[in-house]
Every structure is written in structure tokens, then in C-alpha cells.
């Protein structure tokens, strides 16, 4: 027992030394990674970072891998990253410290290879994070790769209209060979269990399932008796009124996220609920970020053996203006988009005791106050350029978002109500 403890301490010390080296040489960057993110859209990507932070598995040079991963996240400016195989929590949290624009959470299950979500803190706020388990189902642990449960992270947008997006980072059971029926069955069961949970517990939510699925969505990578099996995620594809795979077209186009595997297949994917994809998915935006092989010398050996998958969403679209499309089309036409226009105005005092002034040089048509749940708590229509707003007593202390509608567009400002 003592020997095991000593070995564990030695390994932890080794990892920490490697981490200190990464910090020491963090300014040394040899990768020429270019920007991918779109400034007016929400970019969402998944990436298996291959034993990130583990000193004995994956890329042998931990300093190089660390620097390249940090450079990719920094330079691409993608808004949300679902990560797989984060294998050292100290390395992960040190990475976050060097990414001031991002916030992140790490799954808490026992396996070394953990999932994580990193997001742009200026665009989203963290509402909750949780592992999806089902103690009543004795097969749940086995189906989800011996306890690598789906990692649910709920984010709320920081800009109007307030909305919550439910992210699920998954890393399903890998194959031990091209004819691994047992692992295929475990992925199939995991897919069914996740669908049952989403249908019953998260119905009509804006959902993104992303990560390393370890299988494809057009057909399986598993071949039995000379024939490929149906995709283990066929249950989601068949339920096309509720779910959509933006990454499926990449499979049909012959793309791959795992180039070392032959024949070519996509095993990293992004799945969305129709509540999100039909009104907000940017059509044909799904892409494999394979350019990293050209931008990072030795990428597949020193950074990751997977390429990331990217999708984009426009969360400023309004279903009321453009009805939800439940047909086979993957998105609505690009109409009904209302952009927030920059209009200068001041709000004072802030914090306020319930009376404040809005000073603007433009006609204001309407003023609405929302709480952090996105619920309307007060609205008024002022008539003068200098407006004194008196909040009614039912508006309690707390943080609110003030939405101001003008002929040039809609603008907002946070306001803190602090009555005596």
C-alpha cells in the first residue's frame, strides 16, 4: 500500500515539474495558428486533446503540447470548446489562468481522461455543470465507457435576448479493433440512454452534444462479416424532428477528424436539438479544422491525433420573426436577424436605489428591465431625451439588464438595484 502511495506521489511530482517547465517556456511559440472565430456569431468546437497533461501517455513533449493547445485556443478565438482527454487537472487549470478571456469547468468522474468545457466569459455566464448519471440503470456505467458520463454544462448568453444553451461533452467507448462489436454495443446503448434523458429531462431546450463519439454518424466504423454496421447514433438521426447532426455532412463529404485511422471516418461530432439548429445554426458552417497540420509543425505527433470540429450559430435570430423549421432543411433562410446597434447613452447613478436617469442623444422608444433569468420585470415608454426612471417597489434588489429600444436598434446596459 505504501509503495503505491509513493509511486503516486512520484508521478504527481513528475507531472508538476513538467507543468513548471511549460510555464517557464510558455512564451516560446512555434505555431502560426490563424483566427477562425467569427466576431458576430457564436463559434462552437470540440477537440480531443490526446492525454493532455499526462506525462506517460500521448505526445511525449508535454511543453510543446501545452503551448500548442494554448496557442490554438488563443489564436482561433473560438467561443466555446468542448475538450476530451484532459488528463491532468493542474495542467488544465494552469491553462485557464493563461486564457484570461475564457472560463472553464472540468468533469469530476474518476477516469484519468476527463472532459471539459471552455467558453468566452464575455459572451456566456456559467449557470451549472453536472454529470448525467442514472443509478437506476445498471448498464449506464458500462455504456458510458466505464463511468465517462456525459458532462452537462449550462451557459446563459450575456447579450439580449438572454437564452440558455445546454452543452453535453461526451467521450464514448473506443474500439479495440475494426470488428469490435462489444464496444459498438456500448456506444449504441449510451446513445439511447442520452436520447432518453434529453427527451424527458431537457425537452425543447437548446442543446449541443459535442466531443469524441468514437464512431461515425452515416454508418459505423465497425465492420462485421464484411459489412459496416449501422451508425450507433441512428436513433438521433431517425428522430429528425428533434435532433440534427451538423457534422454529418462532413462524413458524407469524406472528411476525417482522426487521420491515422483507415478507412477514413469522422469520429468527432456535434449534435444539436432542433430547437437550436432550425432557427440558429448557420447553414453549412460545420468544418474540420485540419489546417492545424500545416500551421503547427508535427501537429499529429506533438499536439493531438484528432482534428477539431467547428460549427457556428447566430443567437440573435428570433423564432417569432422567423418560424421554427422542422423540415429536412438544416436551417431557416438568413432573414429576421436583428443586430444590436451601438448607441451611446449613460445611466446614473449605478448602483441605484430605485431612481436613475438615462441620458441619450437619440429618441428612445421603449425601456425594458430584465432579471438574470431573462424575465421582464418592468417596461416604460419615456418621451424626453433626459429620462428619470422610478422603479416600482415590486422590483427587488439585484442585478438587471436594461434594454433600450431606439430607431437605430437595441442596446443594453447592466444595472444594479440596491435599495436601503
N, C-alpha and C positions, 0 to 999 in steps of 0.2 A: 504493500500500500504506500509506504514511504517512498519507494523507488518511483512509483507512478506520479506522485506529487512532485518529486524533484525533477522528473522529466518534463512535466507540465510547466514548471517554473522556468526551466532552461529554455523551452520552446517559446514561452511568453517573452523572456528576456531577449531572445534572438530576434523575435518579431519587432520588439520595441527598438532594438539597435538599428534594424533595417529602416524602421519608421523615422528615427532620428536622422539617418543618412538622407532619407527622402526630403526631410525638412531642410537639411543643410544645403542640399543641391537643388532645392526647389526652383531656383532661378534659372537653371540650365534647361533650356527648351530647344529641342531639335526638330519639333514637328511644326509644319506650316499649315495648320488647320484653319479653314476659312469659315466665315459666318454662314449659317444655314437658317437660323430663325427669321421669321417674318415679323416686322415690328407692329403690324396691325392685326395679326392673327395669333391664335394660341397654338404653339408647336408642342406636340407630344411624341416622345420617342421611348422605345425600350431597347435595352442593351445588356447582354451577358458579358460581364467584365472579367470572366475567367479567373476564378480563385483570387479575386482582388485582395491583396494584403496577406496572402498565405505564403510563407517562406519556403514551403516544401512542394507545393503544387502550382501548376500554371506557369506563366512566364518566370524565368529564373532570375531576372534582374528586377527586383521589386522597385528600385528607384526609378528606372525607366518607365515601368508600367504606371506607377503612381503619377509621374509627371505628365505622361501622355493622356491618361484619363482626365486629369485636371485640365489640361490644355483643351481637350475635346469639349468638355462641358463649358469652359470659359469662352472659348473662341466661337463655338457654334451658336451660342445664345439661344438654345432650345429652352422652352419654358418649363417643361415637365419631363423628367427622366425616370422611367421605371427600370431599376437595376437588378440583375441577378448575379449570384455567386459573389456577393460581398462577404469575404471570409475573415475579416479582422475588424472588429468594431472600433478599435483605436485608430486604425488607418482611415476608416470611414469618417469618423468624427473630426479627425485632423483635416481631411479633405474638405469637409463642410466649413471649417474655420478659414480655409483659403478660398472659399467661394462666397464672398460677402453678399452677393445678390441672391443667394439661394438658401433655402431651409430644407431640411430633410429628416426622414424618420426611417428607422431600421427595424425589420421584423424581429420578433423575440423568440421564435421557436428554437429548438435545441440544435438543429443541424448546423454544421460549420458554414455551408453555403447558404447565406441568407439573402432575402430580397429587400429592396429599399426603394423609397420614392424621394426624389429631389425636385424641388419646384421653386420658381421665381417668387420671392417673397413680396415683390411689389405688385404682382398680379393676383396672387392667391393668399388666403389665410387658412391655416390648418384647423379643421373642425374636430376631427377624430381619427384615430387609427386603431386597427383591431385585426386579430387573426380570425378567419372564418373556420369554425370547427363545428362538429356535430357529435357530442358524446353519445347520443342515442344510436348512432350508426357505427357498428363495429368495424366496418370496412373503410371508414373515412380516412383513418391514419395511413392505411396501406395504399389507398387510391392516390392520395396526395404525397407520393414519394416518401413514405415513412415519416410523415409529420411536417412536410414542407407545405404548410397550409397557405391558401390564398391570403394575401396581405391587403386588407381594405384600408384605404386612406381617403378620407372625405375632405375635399377642398372647396372653399367658397371664393368666388371671384370678388375682387376688391373694387371693381368698377360696376356701374349700373349697366344693365339690370343685374342685381345680385342673383347668383344662382350657385347651386352646389353640384359638383361633379364627383361621382363615386369611382375611384380608381382601385383596381384589383391587380396587384403584381403577382404573377404566377411563375413557378418553375416546376414543371411537371416531370414525371419519371422518364429518365433517359433510357435508350435502348442499349442492350449488351450485344447486339448484332442485328443484321438486316432481317432476320426471321424471328425476332423476339416477340412472340405472341403474348407472353405474360405481361411485359411492360406495356404493350399496346392495350391490353385489357384494363390495366390500372389507369391509363390515361383516359380511356373511354368512360370508365366509372367516375373519374374525377370530373370530367366534362358534364356528365349527367347530374352529379351532386351539386356542382356550381350552378348549373342552369336552374335546378330546383330551388336553390337558395335565392337566386336573383328573381325568379318568377314570383316567389311567395313573400320574400322579405324586402325586395327593392323594386317592386313593380313600378313602372313609369318613371324611374329615376334616370338621370343622365349618367351612363355607365361606360367606363373604359376598362377592358380587361387586356393587359399587356404583359409581355415577358417571353420567356423561353418555354414554348409549348412542347418542344422536343418531338414534334410531328407536324405534318402539313395539313392544310385545310381543303385542298382539292381532292387529294387521295392520300392515304397513309404512306409513310416511308417503309413500312413493314411489308415484306413480300413472303407469302406462304404458297407453296406448291406452284411457283412461277407466276403468281398473280398478286398485285398490290391490293391490300385491304382498303375498305372504305375509310375515309378520314375518321379518326376517333372523335372529332368535333362536329360530325354530321348533324347531331341533334341541334346545334346552334344554327347551322346553315339551313336546316329544314324549317326552323322557326323564323322565317324571313320577315314576318310582320313585327317581330320584337327585336331581332338582332341582325347585325351586318358586320362582315369582315372587310374592313378597308384594305387589309393586306392580301386578300385572296387574289386580286388581280395581279399582284406581284408573282404569286405562284403560277398563275396561268401564263404569265409572260416569261417564265423560265428563270426568274431571279433566284438568288440564294442568299441566306444570311450565315450559312455555315459552309464556306467554300472547300473545306477539307473533306467534306462528305461527298461521296459519289454513290449513286447518281445525284445530280443537282436537285435540291429541295429547299423550301423555306421552312424553317422550324421555329423562327421567332415571329410572333404575330401580334396584331392589335385587333380586338373585337369591341364593338360598340353596341349599345342599345339603340333601337330606332328612335327613341326619344331624343337622342343626341345626334345620330347620324343624319336623319332625314331633314332636319332643319339647320344643322350647324356644321356638318362635315364639309370641308372644301373638296369638291369633286376631283378625283384623280391626284390628290396630294400625297398619297402613300408612296414612300420611296425607301429603297435600301441605301444606306449611306456608305456605299462601297468605295467612295473616293478616298476614304482614310488610308487605304492600301497605298495610294500614290502620294498622299500628304504626309504619312508617317512611315519612315523607313523601317522595314521589318515588322509592320503592324501585326500581322497574324502570328508572329512568334513572340514579340515583346510587349504586346498590349492586350489583344484578345483574339480568340479564334472565331468570334462572331462579329458580324456587322450589325449596327443598329438599324431599326426600322422607324420611320418617321411618318406622322400624319399631322394634318392641320385642321383647326376648327375656327369658325367665326361665331363667337358667342354674343355678338351684337345683333344677330338676326332675331326677329320676333315671330313666333308661331302665329300670333293673332293677325299679323300683317301678311304672312305667307304660310298658309295652312300646312300642317304636317303631311308629308307624302309617304304613304305606306305601300307604294307600288314597288316594282323591281328596280326603279331608278335609285341610285345611291345618294342623291341629294336633290334639293329643290334648285331651281334656277337662282342665279345670284341677283335677287331682287329683294326689295324690302329691307335693305341694310340701312340702319340709321347710325351715322357716325357721331361721336361726341366732338363738338367743336370747342376750341379753346376760346373762351370769353373771359376777360379779366373782371373780377369783382372781389370785394373784400367783405368779410363777415367779422363783426366785432360787437361786444367782447367775446372771446372764445378761449377758455370755457365761459359759459353764460349761466346766469341764474334764472333764465327763462325769458329774458328780453334781450334781443340783439338786433343789429342793423345790418342790412345788406346794401352795399354801396356799389352801383354799377352804372356804366355809361351807355347802357342799351336797355331797350324795353324788356321787361320781364313779364312773361305771360302767366306763369304759374310757379309756385314754390311748394315742394312736397318733402316731407320728412319721413325717412325710413329707419326702422331699427336694424340691428345687425342680422336679423333673420330675414330681412328683405320685406318686412310687413309695413304697410303705410300706416303712420300714426297721426299725421296732420297734413293738411293742404290748405293753401290760400292763394288768392289772385290779387296781388298788390297793383297799384296804379301809378305810383310815383317812382322816380329814379332812386331816391333815398327811402328805403323801406324799414320801418321798425316792426319787428315781428314779436308778438307776445304769445308764447306757447301756453296752451290751456293746462290746467292742473293735472289732467289725466296722463300727460306726457311725463314720465318719471325720469329720475337721474340715470345717465348712461351715455354711451357713445351712439351717435346717429349719423346718417348720411343725408345731407341737404341736396336735393335735386332741383336745379333751377332751369326752367324751360324758357328759351328765348327764340326770336325769329331766326337766329343763326345756328341753332342747335341746342343741345342739352349739356350742361356742365354740373359738376358736383363738388362738394367740399365736406369734409368730416367736421362735425361739431360736437362738443362735449357739454352736456347739460349737467350742471352741478348746483342744485338749489340748496339754500341754507337749511 
